């Protein structure tokens, strides 16, 4: 089963973390949360979810994980201001490991300069940013690129996002 690194901080979109994380766990995968410091609790922007952080970014090594999950909300925009998270995310893309980013999650991929030439989607307010980063933006519930990158737009797209993410995790 896969070990999935999940980067998030306060103001993540609650359902965009909880629903995929629960689905991954139900399928037997391990979901490891990563923020600036281990043991901290972060809260979703809807205040429906509180998540205890497993690892601080300085303790997290991308080589220890099979895949990366980036929930949306305001969390990705905050994390991309920290070069440690940008480099962490970039390593997954460079190593061609599965990456799952929903809603504003692609903001971290934009900052890591890893979307050039990629088919992707995201929340409509970051469409131009994604295009400026070289992504081929598609307004679809889920986009899978090169059997590595899974992106979706909003919480309404979670079922398709989970379905395609789990497909990439098969055999891990």
C-alpha beads as a LAMMPS data file, in Angstrom:
LAMMPS data file: protein, C-alpha beads

172 atoms
171 bonds

1 atom types
1 bond types

-500.0 500.0 xlo xhi
-500.0 500.0 ylo yhi
-500.0 500.0 zlo zhi

Masses

1 110.0

Atoms # bond

1 1 1 0.000 0.000 0.000
2 1 1 1.100 3.563 -0.661
3 1 1 2.441 6.077 1.822
4 1 1 0.957 9.463 0.860
5 1 1 2.552 12.756 1.926
6 1 1 -0.133 15.374 2.551
7 1 1 0.927 19.004 2.840
8 1 1 -1.522 21.303 4.582
9 1 1 -1.854 24.133 7.047
10 1 1 -4.661 26.198 8.549
11 1 1 -7.572 27.209 6.327
12 1 1 -7.420 24.123 4.093
13 1 1 -10.753 23.296 2.461
14 1 1 -12.206 20.781 4.929
15 1 1 -13.884 18.332 2.529
16 1 1 -10.988 18.492 0.065
17 1 1 -8.795 16.975 2.762
18 1 1 -11.181 14.756 4.727
19 1 1 -12.987 12.984 1.879
20 1 1 -9.907 11.980 -0.161
21 1 1 -7.876 11.176 2.999
22 1 1 -10.675 8.938 4.306
23 1 1 -10.962 7.217 0.913
24 1 1 -7.202 6.632 0.740
25 1 1 -7.173 5.189 4.272
26 1 1 -10.184 2.961 3.534
27 1 1 -8.267 1.579 0.544
28 1 1 -5.391 0.678 2.893
29 1 1 -3.042 3.564 2.138
30 1 1 -1.200 5.563 4.797
31 1 1 -1.857 9.318 4.838
32 1 1 0.885 11.341 6.551
33 1 1 0.222 15.032 7.248
34 1 1 3.079 17.528 6.923
35 1 1 3.214 21.160 8.050
36 1 1 5.882 23.390 9.577
37 1 1 5.941 21.445 12.858
38 1 1 4.837 18.004 14.010
39 1 1 2.145 17.682 16.671
40 1 1 0.465 20.948 15.763
41 1 1 -3.266 20.998 15.019
42 1 1 -4.518 22.796 11.921
43 1 1 -8.111 23.756 11.224
44 1 1 -10.105 23.788 8.026
45 1 1 -11.581 27.048 6.791
46 1 1 -15.128 25.725 7.299
47 1 1 -14.128 24.784 10.883
48 1 1 -15.495 21.270 10.358
49 1 1 -12.126 19.501 10.418
50 1 1 -9.121 19.651 12.719
51 1 1 -6.040 17.685 11.699
52 1 1 -3.069 16.764 13.867
53 1 1 0.190 17.091 11.952
54 1 1 2.365 13.973 11.796
55 1 1 5.643 15.464 10.530
56 1 1 7.342 18.819 10.346
57 1 1 8.610 19.723 6.864
58 1 1 12.227 19.512 8.060
59 1 1 11.653 15.853 9.064
60 1 1 9.841 14.906 5.847
61 1 1 11.807 13.321 3.015
62 1 1 10.034 12.938 -0.355
63 1 1 11.965 9.696 -0.934
64 1 1 10.029 8.119 1.975
65 1 1 6.683 8.540 0.184
66 1 1 4.940 6.995 -2.807
67 1 1 2.604 9.919 -3.624
68 1 1 1.739 13.522 -2.727
69 1 1 -1.693 14.962 -1.892
70 1 1 -2.339 18.743 -1.869
71 1 1 -5.803 19.759 -0.595
72 1 1 -7.149 23.173 -1.561
73 1 1 -8.449 26.149 0.376
74 1 1 -6.030 28.871 1.485
75 1 1 -3.481 26.301 2.654
76 1 1 -1.531 25.905 -0.642
77 1 1 -1.119 29.669 -1.032
78 1 1 0.341 29.909 2.467
79 1 1 2.634 26.904 2.008
80 1 1 4.066 28.110 -1.298
81 1 1 5.597 31.087 0.506
82 1 1 7.921 28.581 2.234
83 1 1 10.688 27.288 -0.057
84 1 1 10.896 24.026 1.909
85 1 1 7.374 23.075 0.771
86 1 1 8.044 24.215 -2.787
87 1 1 11.148 22.002 -3.015
88 1 1 9.285 19.098 -1.370
89 1 1 6.510 19.293 -3.975
90 1 1 8.967 19.769 -6.857
91 1 1 10.782 16.547 -5.939
92 1 1 7.583 14.484 -6.385
93 1 1 6.966 16.017 -9.793
94 1 1 10.608 15.616 -10.868
95 1 1 10.613 11.973 -9.702
96 1 1 7.333 11.334 -11.583
97 1 1 5.553 10.103 -8.461
98 1 1 1.749 10.453 -8.311
99 1 1 0.613 13.947 -7.276
100 1 1 -3.008 14.765 -6.403
101 1 1 -3.952 18.475 -6.240
102 1 1 -7.483 19.823 -5.906
103 1 1 -8.940 23.345 -6.153
104 1 1 -6.134 25.760 -5.126
105 1 1 -3.668 22.868 -4.640
106 1 1 -1.991 23.560 -8.003
107 1 1 -0.704 26.872 -6.577
108 1 1 2.154 24.897 -5.020
109 1 1 2.860 23.291 -8.411
110 1 1 2.876 26.735 -10.054
111 1 1 5.451 28.036 -7.573
112 1 1 7.512 24.854 -7.998
113 1 1 7.492 25.545 -11.769
114 1 1 6.294 22.025 -12.564
115 1 1 3.187 22.639 -14.702
116 1 1 4.820 23.619 -17.988
117 1 1 3.343 21.458 -20.751
118 1 1 1.026 19.616 -18.339
119 1 1 -2.689 19.038 -18.756
120 1 1 -4.355 20.221 -15.538
121 1 1 -7.297 21.917 -13.911
122 1 1 -7.925 23.863 -10.724
123 1 1 -10.229 26.424 -9.209
124 1 1 -11.308 29.006 -11.807
125 1 1 -9.577 31.895 -10.009
126 1 1 -6.149 30.299 -10.621
127 1 1 -6.794 29.379 -14.285
128 1 1 -4.722 32.287 -15.649
129 1 1 -1.932 31.570 -13.158
130 1 1 -1.869 27.946 -14.277
131 1 1 -1.823 28.960 -17.946
132 1 1 0.965 31.465 -17.271
133 1 1 2.891 28.592 -15.650
134 1 1 2.564 26.667 -18.918
135 1 1 -0.299 24.329 -18.031
136 1 1 -2.888 23.351 -20.624
137 1 1 -5.929 24.220 -18.504
138 1 1 -9.131 22.191 -18.971
139 1 1 -12.405 23.093 -17.250
140 1 1 -13.256 19.486 -16.334
141 1 1 -14.053 17.719 -13.052
142 1 1 -10.797 15.795 -13.184
143 1 1 -7.711 15.852 -15.401
144 1 1 -5.072 13.107 -15.364
145 1 1 -1.755 13.980 -16.985
146 1 1 0.978 11.516 -17.972
147 1 1 -0.333 8.902 -15.528
148 1 1 1.156 11.022 -12.724
149 1 1 -0.754 14.225 -12.005
150 1 1 -4.430 14.270 -10.951
151 1 1 -6.124 17.681 -10.616
152 1 1 -9.702 18.781 -9.908
153 1 1 -11.526 22.108 -9.540
154 1 1 -13.849 22.163 -6.494
155 1 1 -15.374 20.064 -3.701
156 1 1 -18.076 18.998 -6.186
157 1 1 -15.338 17.156 -8.117
158 1 1 -14.133 15.093 -5.132
159 1 1 -15.699 11.773 -6.272
160 1 1 -13.919 11.943 -9.664
161 1 1 -10.712 13.198 -7.982
162 1 1 -10.705 10.278 -5.536
163 1 1 -11.549 7.737 -8.253
164 1 1 -8.646 8.797 -10.499
165 1 1 -6.202 9.236 -7.605
166 1 1 -6.948 5.727 -6.325
167 1 1 -6.369 4.335 -9.844
168 1 1 -2.826 5.765 -9.816
169 1 1 -2.235 4.224 -6.390
170 1 1 -3.165 0.710 -7.533
171 1 1 -0.223 -1.608 -7.181
172 1 1 1.600 0.646 -4.714

Bonds

1 1 1 2
2 1 2 3
3 1 3 4
4 1 4 5
5 1 5 6
6 1 6 7
7 1 7 8
8 1 8 9
9 1 9 10
10 1 10 11
11 1 11 12
12 1 12 13
13 1 13 14
14 1 14 15
15 1 15 16
16 1 16 17
17 1 17 18
18 1 18 19
19 1 19 20
20 1 20 21
21 1 21 22
22 1 22 23
23 1 23 24
24 1 24 25
25 1 25 26
26 1 26 27
27 1 27 28
28 1 28 29
29 1 29 30
30 1 30 31
31 1 31 32
32 1 32 33
33 1 33 34
34 1 34 35
35 1 35 36
36 1 36 37
37 1 37 38
38 1 38 39
39 1 39 40
40 1 40 41
41 1 41 42
42 1 42 43
43 1 43 44
44 1 44 45
45 1 45 46
46 1 46 47
47 1 47 48
48 1 48 49
49 1 49 50
50 1 50 51
51 1 51 52
52 1 52 53
53 1 53 54
54 1 54 55
55 1 55 56
56 1 56 57
57 1 57 58
58 1 58 59
59 1 59 60
60 1 60 61
61 1 61 62
62 1 62 63
63 1 63 64
64 1 64 65
65 1 65 66
66 1 66 67
67 1 67 68
68 1 68 69
69 1 69 70
70 1 70 71
71 1 71 72
72 1 72 73
73 1 73 74
74 1 74 75
75 1 75 76
76 1 76 77
77 1 77 78
78 1 78 79
79 1 79 80
80 1 80 81
81 1 81 82
82 1 82 83
83 1 83 84
84 1 84 85
85 1 85 86
86 1 86 87
87 1 87 88
88 1 88 89
89 1 89 90
90 1 90 91
91 1 91 92
92 1 92 93
93 1 93 94
94 1 94 95
95 1 95 96
96 1 96 97
97 1 97 98
98 1 98 99
99 1 99 100
100 1 100 101
101 1 101 102
102 1 102 103
103 1 103 104
104 1 104 105
105 1 105 106
106 1 106 107
107 1 107 108
108 1 108 109
109 1 109 110
110 1 110 111
111 1 111 112
112 1 112 113
113 1 113 114
114 1 114 115
115 1 115 116
116 1 116 117
117 1 117 118
118 1 118 119
119 1 119 120
120 1 120 121
121 1 121 122
122 1 122 123
123 1 123 124
124 1 124 125
125 1 125 126
126 1 126 127
127 1 127 128
128 1 128 129
129 1 129 130
130 1 130 131
131 1 131 132
132 1 132 133
133 1 133 134
134 1 134 135
135 1 135 136
136 1 136 137
137 1 137 138
138 1 138 139
139 1 139 140
140 1 140 141
141 1 141 142
142 1 142 143
143 1 143 144
144 1 144 145
145 1 145 146
146 1 146 147
147 1 147 148
148 1 148 149
149 1 149 150
150 1 150 151
151 1 151 152
152 1 152 153
153 1 153 154
154 1 154 155
155 1 155 156
156 1 156 157
157 1 157 158
158 1 158 159
159 1 159 160
160 1 160 161
161 1 161 162
162 1 162 163
163 1 163 164
164 1 164 165
165 1 165 166
166 1 166 167
167 1 167 168
168 1 168 169
169 1 169 170
170 1 170 171
171 1 171 172
